[in-house]
């Protein structure tokens, strides 16, 4: 017996481009709670990479468990706002620490993705364990592929060979490489014929690294639907049309000509 999954034609997605408090879970959670409090209605809330601590992979003493403070906070937000919520944080388990993207659906189901591409430029791999596999989430009948920051630089890993609809990157992407961020987000949208969303932070971290945001959304043809203000905290909402995505794919179905290959 087949199961019918209804699809919502319009998805309302909230992107939070925020400053982050260095290694301070309580301050970050309180700050995000305040930012989220003014959201009246949404389907999905997206937070930056390591939103509860800032990007500090050497500080593994801040790693939590899946039943810890931050995931419990995410569950509460999801329930109170009746929406999905996603963000990454350091999670410990099996003697390892992961940079884990936690996705909590509107129905309370939790799914996770552990960051696969670890940022060797600052030796993230020395303290963070590499994740394996990809995560595809079904939200309101829409197939969503969430990834983390550095994954953006690796097109094969992001390849749309499962017909997903929305590609998401949650990031701490610095000012000095922001041109690459802008360019690669657009490229991922075009080559995968999908909506592509990048959520980045602003402010300065504990290592003196500056971030200027550039949270963006592109459609399946690579058209920029909007870009957040530079160097400014913002809670942004965008309505994404799945019918428009289907139309674009009917007009130019490049995905049907993709190569079928496997990595060795």
C-alpha positions in Angstrom: 0.0 0.0 0.0 1.5 3.3 -1.1 1.6 6.3 1.2 0.5 9.7 -0.2 2.6 12.6 0.9 1.0 16.0 0.4 3.2 18.8 -0.8 2.8 22.4 0.3 3.0 24.6 -2.7 4.6 27.6 -0.9 7.2 27.1 1.8 7.9 30.0 4.2 11.5 29.8 5.3 13.1 32.0 8.0 16.8 32.7 7.8 18.6 34.1 10.8 21.7 36.1 10.1 23.1 36.9 13.5 26.1 37.7 15.5 27.4 34.9 17.8 28.8 35.1 21.3 32.1 33.3 21.5 31.9 30.0 23.4 28.8 31.1 25.4 25.9 28.7 24.9 23.5 30.5 27.3 24.0 33.9 25.7 23.5 32.5 22.2 20.4 30.6 23.0 18.9 33.5 24.8 19.8 35.8 21.9 18.3 33.5 19.3 15.2 33.0 21.4 14.7 36.8 21.4 15.2 37.0 17.6 12.8 34.1 17.0 10.1 35.5 19.4 8.9 38.0 16.7 8.3 35.3 14.1 4.6 34.9 13.8 4.4 32.1 11.3 7.0 30.0 9.3 7.6 26.5 8.1 11.4 26.3 8.7 13.9 28.3 10.8 17.6 28.1 9.7 20.5 29.0 12.0 24.2 29.4 11.2 26.9 26.8 11.7 27.8 26.2 15.4 25.1 28.7 16.3 25.3 28.0 20.1 29.1 28.6 20.5 30.5 30.2 17.3 32.9 28.2 15.2 35.4 26.9 17.8 36.2 23.3 16.9 39.2 23.2 19.3 36.9 23.8 22.3 35.4 20.3 22.4 34.7 20.7 26.1 31.6 22.6 24.8 30.3 19.6 22.9 26.9 18.4 24.1 24.9 15.2 23.8 21.7 14.8 21.7 19.7 15.1 24.9 21.6 18.2 26.1 20.7 21.9 26.5 20.9 23.0 22.9 18.9 20.2 21.2 16.3 20.5 24.0 16.1 24.2 23.2 15.6 23.5 19.5 12.8 21.0 20.3 11.1 23.7 22.4 11.4 26.3 19.6 10.0 23.8 17.0 7.1 22.9 19.2 6.2 26.5 20.2 6.5 27.9 16.7 5.0 24.8 15.0 7.8 24.6 12.5 11.0 22.8 11.6 14.3 24.2 12.8 17.9 23.4 11.8 21.4 24.4 13.0 24.8 22.8 13.6 26.6 22.4 16.9 29.3 20.2 18.5 27.8 16.8 19.6 29.7 14.1 21.4 29.1 10.4 21.2 30.9 7.1 20.9 34.1 8.8 22.1 34.1 11.3 19.2 32.9 14.9 18.6 31.0 15.9 15.5 30.0 19.1 13.9 26.5 18.0 13.6 23.6 19.6 11.7 20.4 18.8 13.7 17.1 19.0 11.9 13.9 18.9 13.9 10.8 18.6 11.8 7.5 20.1 12.6 6.2 16.7 13.7 9.1 16.4 16.2 11.2 13.9 14.3 14.9 14.5 14.6 17.4 13.8 11.8 21.1 14.6 11.7 24.0 15.1 9.3 27.6 15.1 10.5 29.9 17.5 8.6 31.8 15.6 5.9 34.3 18.1 4.7 36.3 19.4 7.7 38.1 22.7 7.4 41.7 21.7 7.3 42.9 25.4 7.0 42.3 25.6 10.8 42.8 21.9 11.5 39.1 21.1 12.2 39.9 17.5 11.6 42.2 17.3 14.6 39.3 17.6 17.0 36.1 16.9 15.0 35.3 13.5 13.5 34.4 13.3 9.8 30.8 12.4 9.0 29.8 9.9 6.4 26.7 9.9 4.2 24.2 12.6 3.2 20.9 13.6 4.7 17.7 14.3 2.7 14.8 15.6 4.7 11.2 15.6 3.6 9.4 18.7 4.9 5.9 19.4 3.8 6.5 17.0 0.8 9.6 19.0 -0.2 13.0 17.2 -0.4 15.6 19.3 1.3 19.4 18.6 1.3 21.1 20.4 4.3 24.9 20.8 4.4 27.5 22.7 6.5 29.8 25.6 5.4 33.0 24.1 3.8 30.8 21.5 2.0 30.0 24.3 -0.4 33.4 24.0 -2.1 32.8 20.3 -3.1 30.2 20.1 -6.0 30.3 16.3 -6.3 29.1 15.9 -2.7 26.3 18.4 -3.4 25.3 16.7 -6.6 21.6 16.5 -7.2 21.3 12.8 -8.1 18.3 12.2 -5.9 16.0 15.0 -7.2 16.0 17.2 -4.1 14.3 20.6 -4.3 16.2 22.8 -1.8 19.9 22.8 -1.1 21.0 24.5 2.2 24.4 25.6 3.6 24.6 26.7 7.2 27.9 28.6 7.7 30.5 30.6 9.5 32.1 32.0 6.2 34.5 34.9 6.7 34.7 38.2 5.0 38.0 37.5 3.3 36.6 34.6 1.3 33.0 36.0 0.8 33.4 36.3 -3.0 33.8 32.6 -3.2 30.7 32.1 -1.1 28.6 34.3 -3.4 29.9 32.6 -6.5 29.6 29.0 -5.3 26.1 29.4 -4.0 25.0 30.6 -7.4 26.9 27.8 -9.1 25.3 25.1 -6.9 21.8 26.4 -7.7 22.5 26.4 -11.5 24.2 23.0 -11.7 21.6 21.2 -9.4 18.5 23.0 -10.7 17.3 23.7 -7.2 16.7 26.5 -4.8 19.9 27.2 -2.9 20.1 28.9 0.4 23.2 30.0 2.3 22.8 31.2 5.9 25.9 33.0 7.3 26.7 35.0 10.4 28.0 38.5 11.1 30.3 40.0 13.7 33.8 38.9 14.9 34.7 35.7 16.5 37.1 35.0 19.4 40.0 34.5 17.0 39.5 38.0 15.5 37.9 36.6 12.3 35.3 38.9 10.7 32.0 37.9 9.1 29.7 40.1 7.0 26.7 37.8 6.3 25.7 37.7 2.6 22.9 35.3 3.6 21.4 34.5 0.1 18.7 32.6 -1.8 19.0 31.6 -5.4 16.4 30.0 -7.7 16.9 27.0 -10.0 18.2 29.2 -12.8 20.8 30.9 -10.5 18.8 34.1 -10.1 19.4 35.8 -6.8 16.0 36.1 -5.0 17.5 38.2 -2.2 20.7 38.9 -0.3 20.7 40.0 3.4 22.1 43.3 4.4 25.9 43.4 4.9 27.2 43.4 8.5 23.7 43.5 10.0 21.7 41.1 12.1 18.5 40.2 10.3 15.6 37.8 10.6 14.6 37.2 7.0 11.6 35.3 5.6 11.2 34.2 2.0 8.4 32.3 0.4 9.6 29.5 -2.0 7.3 28.3 -4.7 7.7 24.6 -5.5 5.4 25.0 -8.5 7.8 27.6 -9.9 10.7 25.1 -9.4 8.7 22.4 -11.3 8.0 24.8 -14.1 11.7 25.7 -14.4 12.7 22.1 -14.6 10.1 21.5 -17.3 11.3 24.4 -19.3 15.0 23.3 -19.1 15.4 19.9 -17.7 19.2 19.7 -17.5 19.1 17.1 -14.7 17.8 14.5 -17.1 21.1 14.7 -19.0 23.3 14.3 -15.9 26.0 11.6 -15.9 25.5 8.5 -13.7 28.7 7.8 -11.9 30.0 6.7 -8.5 33.0 7.9 -6.6 35.8 5.4 -6.2 
